[in-house]
Amino acid sequence: MNLTDKQIEHFMDKGWVKIKGAINRNLALRTQRYLWEILGVKFGITENQESWKLPLYQLSENYRHGVFSECSTSKLIDSIKDLVGVNRLDDNYEKDGIPFGWWPINVGQGSTEEWNVPVDGWHWDGLHFRPQVENPEQGLLMFVLFSDIKPRGGAALLAEGTHKLVVRFLAKYSKYLEHIAYEEALPLMNKSNPWLTELTGTGSYSDKYENGRIRKFMKQDYFDSSGTLLRVIECVGEAGDAFLIHPFIYRTGSQNHLREARIMCNYPVPLKEKINLKREGDRGYSVLEESIRRAIEL
């Protein structure tokens, strides 16, 4: 096992785990320099801020070869296997390495507005398939940092603990959800919990105090009716760090007030076979499966 018992429990409870130095920092920065070459060809931008004409550049490609092949480190892959199970990772990841991809290059999104916890954009994985608990495409979500990302520097936001709420929602309405699309299920989920309703702006919540959303969602403990602690966190870290994230956690982007290029990839880790919550003999469950079983008390 690459992950410690404490890290495993953190993933089960919070819905994410941070792998410090999943990729050697020097290798991550070397990869970043190569990415700037790609960005120069695609968008005509360089590391010089004067070349940035947009607040965000979306590079919708993934890369496995060259310097990227070196980034499929044993530390990162073994950590993934610790969560999804040995011999359960998608064969292409095992054979060809991790496809590092889908790069939202945030160089100043929302920098002219007061930093706050956003209302828009909150979602969990599932846009491209029917919402259900058991799906082979529902492995992990992986953020890998190829630049240092500081607080209020455009980090991805996670609503930790919400994976439990989504799992319970999907399990409870599984038969109904087979007949509706993700776009229909998401607003239903938003309305199912008062904290989520306020977070996503589904209700009429407002706060007369300055930075009320920051205080409510990032600084205060909130326990829902099941006793689940919910809180918004920023995925900050150093180049080479990685976040392995539960597929059912709520997430969104954030404003980059630092105007430093935030370079990270945002890509799923699919499974070889769909999640199995009723394995024969009640044995052999992966950590991911156990986290789902725990949430719905199987």
C-alpha positions in Angstrom: 0.0 0.0 0.0 1.3 3.4 -0.9 -1.5 5.3 1.0 -1.5 5.2 4.8 -4.6 4.1 6.8 -5.1 7.8 7.7 -5.2 8.8 4.0 -7.6 5.9 3.2 -9.9 7.1 6.0 -9.6 10.7 4.8 -10.8 9.6 1.4 -13.7 7.6 2.8 -14.8 10.4 5.0 -13.9 13.6 3.1 -14.1 12.3 -0.5 -10.5 13.2 -1.5 -6.9 12.6 -0.7 -3.8 14.6 -1.6 -0.7 12.8 -2.8 2.3 15.1 -2.0 5.0 14.8 -4.6 3.1 12.3 -6.7 5.4 13.5 -9.5 8.9 14.8 -8.8 8.7 18.6 -8.6 11.5 19.1 -11.2 9.8 16.7 -13.6 6.5 18.6 -13.1 8.1 21.9 -13.8 9.9 20.5 -16.9 6.5 19.2 -18.1 5.1 22.7 -17.5 7.7 24.2 -19.8 6.6 21.8 -22.5 3.0 22.7 -21.9 3.9 26.4 -22.5 5.2 25.4 -25.9 1.9 23.7 -26.7 -0.1 26.7 -25.4 2.1 29.0 -27.5 1.1 27.0 -30.6 -2.6 26.6 -29.7 -3.3 30.1 -28.3 -0.3 32.3 -28.9 0.5 32.8 -25.2 3.6 32.6 -23.2 4.6 32.8 -19.5 4.6 36.6 -20.0 1.3 38.0 -18.6 1.2 40.6 -21.4 0.4 37.8 -23.8 -2.7 36.7 -21.9 -5.8 38.1 -23.6 -8.3 35.8 -21.9 -8.8 34.9 -18.2 -8.9 31.2 -19.0 -7.6 29.0 -21.8 -9.1 25.5 -22.2 -6.7 22.9 -23.6 -9.0 20.0 -24.3 -6.4 17.4 -25.1 -4.6 14.6 -23.2 -1.0 13.4 -23.5 0.7 10.2 -22.7 4.0 10.3 -24.5 7.4 12.1 -24.2 7.8 13.8 -20.9 4.3 12.9 -19.9 5.1 9.2 -19.9 7.6 9.9 -17.1 4.8 11.5 -15.1 3.0 8.1 -14.8 5.0 7.5 -11.6 4.7 4.4 -9.5 3.7 6.6 -6.6 0.8 8.0 -8.5 -0.4 4.8 -10.1 0.0 2.8 -6.9 -2.0 5.4 -5.0 -4.8 5.1 -7.6 -4.8 1.3 -7.2 -5.0 1.6 -3.4 -8.4 3.3 -3.9 -9.9 1.4 -6.9 -8.3 -2.0 -6.3 -5.6 -4.1 -7.8 -6.4 -5.3 -11.3 -9.4 -3.1 -11.5 -7.9 0.0 -13.2 -8.8 0.5 -16.9 -6.4 -1.6 -19.1 -5.3 1.4 -21.1 -4.0 3.1 -18.0 -2.1 -0.1 -17.0 -0.6 -0.6 -20.4 0.0 2.9 -21.8 0.2 5.0 -18.7 -2.0 7.9 -17.5 -3.4 10.2 -20.1 -2.8 13.6 -18.6 -5.4 15.8 -20.0 -8.2 18.4 -20.0 -6.3 21.5 -19.0 -8.2 24.6 -17.8 -5.4 27.1 -17.7 -6.7 29.8 -15.3 -4.6 33.0 -15.6 -7.0 35.4 -14.0 -10.6 34.3 -14.1 -12.7 36.5 -11.9 -9.7 38.6 -10.8 -11.6 41.9 -11.0 -14.4 40.7 -8.6 -14.3 40.1 -4.9 -13.2 36.6 -4.2 -16.0 34.4 -2.9 -17.4 30.9 -2.9 -19.2 30.7 -6.3 -22.8 29.8 -6.8 -22.4 28.5 -10.3 -20.7 25.5 -11.7 -21.2 23.0 -8.9 -21.5 19.4 -10.2 -20.4 15.9 -9.7 -19.1 13.4 -12.4 -21.7 12.0 -14.8 -22.3 14.5 -17.6 -21.7 12.0 -20.3 -23.7 9.0 -18.9 -26.8 8.2 -16.9 -26.5 9.0 -13.2 -26.0 5.8 -11.3 -23.8 4.4 -8.5 -22.4 1.5 -10.4 -20.7 2.5 -13.6 -17.2 1.5 -15.0 -16.6 5.1 -16.0 -17.1 6.1 -12.4 -13.6 5.4 -11.0 -11.8 8.5 -9.6 -11.3 12.1 -10.6 -7.7 13.1 -10.8 -6.3 16.6 -10.4 -2.5 16.8 -11.1 -0.7 20.1 -10.4 1.9 21.2 -12.8 2.3 24.7 -11.2 2.2 25.8 -7.6 -1.4 26.8 -6.7 -1.9 29.1 -3.7 -5.0 30.1 -1.9 -7.2 32.3 -4.1 -5.0 31.5 -7.0 -7.7 29.7 -9.1 -7.7 26.4 -7.3 -10.4 23.9 -7.9 -13.0 23.8 -5.1 -14.4 20.6 -3.5 -17.4 20.3 -1.3 -16.0 17.6 0.9 -18.5 15.1 2.4 -21.0 15.7 -0.5 -20.0 12.3 -2.1 -22.0 10.7 0.7 -25.1 12.8 -0.1 -24.9 12.0 -3.8 -24.4 8.3 -3.2 -27.5 8.2 -1.0 -29.5 10.2 -3.5 -28.5 8.0 -6.4 -29.2 4.8 -4.4 -32.6 6.0 -3.2 -33.8 7.1 -6.6 -31.9 4.6 -8.8 -34.9 3.2 -10.6 -36.3 6.7 -11.3 -32.9 8.0 -12.4 -32.5 5.3 -15.1 -35.0 7.3 -17.1 -33.7 10.8 -16.7 -30.5 12.6 -17.8 -27.7 13.9 -15.6 -28.9 17.5 -16.4 -32.2 16.6 -14.8 -30.8 14.7 -11.8 -28.4 17.5 -10.8 -31.0 20.1 -9.9 -33.0 17.5 -8.0 -29.9 16.7 -6.0 -29.3 20.4 -5.3 -32.8 20.7 -3.8 -32.4 17.6 -1.6 -30.2 19.1 1.1 -30.5 22.7 2.6 -26.7 23.2 2.6 -26.5 22.2 -1.1 -29.5 24.4 -1.9 -27.7 27.4 -0.5 -24.3 26.5 -2.0 -25.7 26.1 -5.5 -28.0 29.1 -5.3 -31.0 26.8 -5.9 -32.9 28.6 -3.1 -33.3 32.2 -2.1 -30.4 32.3 0.4 -28.6 35.6 0.9 -26.3 36.9 3.5 -26.2 40.5 4.5 -22.6 40.2 5.9 -19.5 40.7 3.8 -17.9 37.4 2.7 -20.9 35.5 4.2 -20.5 32.6 1.8 -16.8 32.2 2.7 -17.7 32.1 6.3 -20.6 29.7 5.9 -19.1 27.2 3.5 -15.4 27.3 4.2 -15.0 28.3 7.9 -18.1 26.9 9.7 -18.8 23.3 10.6 -22.1 22.1 9.1 -23.4 18.7 9.9 -26.4 17.6 7.8 -29.2 15.4 9.3 -27.1 12.2 8.8 -24.2 13.7 10.7 -22.1 14.3 7.6 -19.7 17.2 7.9 -19.8 19.4 4.8 -17.2 22.0 3.9 -15.7 23.7 0.8 -11.9 23.5 0.4 -9.4 24.7 -2.2 -7.2 22.2 -3.9 -3.9 24.1 -3.3 -0.5 22.6 -3.4 2.9 22.5 -5.2 3.8 21.4 -8.7 3.8 17.6 -8.7 1.1 17.1 -6.1 -2.0 15.2 -7.1 -5.6 15.0 -5.7 -7.5 11.7 -6.1 -11.1 12.5 -5.7 -14.3 10.6 -5.2 -16.4 10.6 -8.4 -19.6 11.8 -6.6 -18.1 14.8 -4.8 -19.4 18.3 -5.7 -16.8 20.5 -7.3 -16.3 23.8 -9.3 -13.7 26.3 -10.3 -12.7 29.4 -8.4 -11.4 32.9 -9.1 -7.7 33.6 -9.6 -6.9 36.7 -7.8 -3.1 36.2 -7.9 -2.9 36.4 -11.7 -0.4 33.5 -11.7 -1.0 30.8 -14.3 -2.7 27.9 -12.6 -1.7 24.8 -14.6 -3.3 21.5 -13.7 -5.0 18.7 -15.5 -8.5 17.4 -14.7 -9.1 13.9 -15.9 -11.1 10.8 -14.9 -9.7 7.4 -13.9 -12.1 4.8 -15.3 -12.4 1.2 -14.1 -12.0 -2.1 -15.9 -15.4 -3.2 -14.7 -18.3 -1.4 -13.0 -18.4 -0.8 -9.3 -19.7 -3.9 -7.4 -21.4 -3.3 -4.1 -22.4 -6.9 -3.5 -19.4 -9.1 -4.0 -19.6 -12.8 -3.3 -18.8 -13.6 0.3 -18.7 -9.9 1.3 -15.0 -9.8 0.4 -12.7 -8.0 -2.0 -14.2 -4.6 -1.9 -12.1 -1.7 -3.0 -11.7 1.4 -0.9 -13.9 3.2 -3.4 -16.6 0.6 -3.1 -16.4 0.5 0.6 -16.9 4.3 0.7 -20.1 3.9 -1.2 -21.2 1.0 0.9 -20.5 2.9 4.1 -22.6 5.9 2.8 -25.6 3.8 2.1 -25.0 1.5 5.1 -24.7 -1.8 3.3 
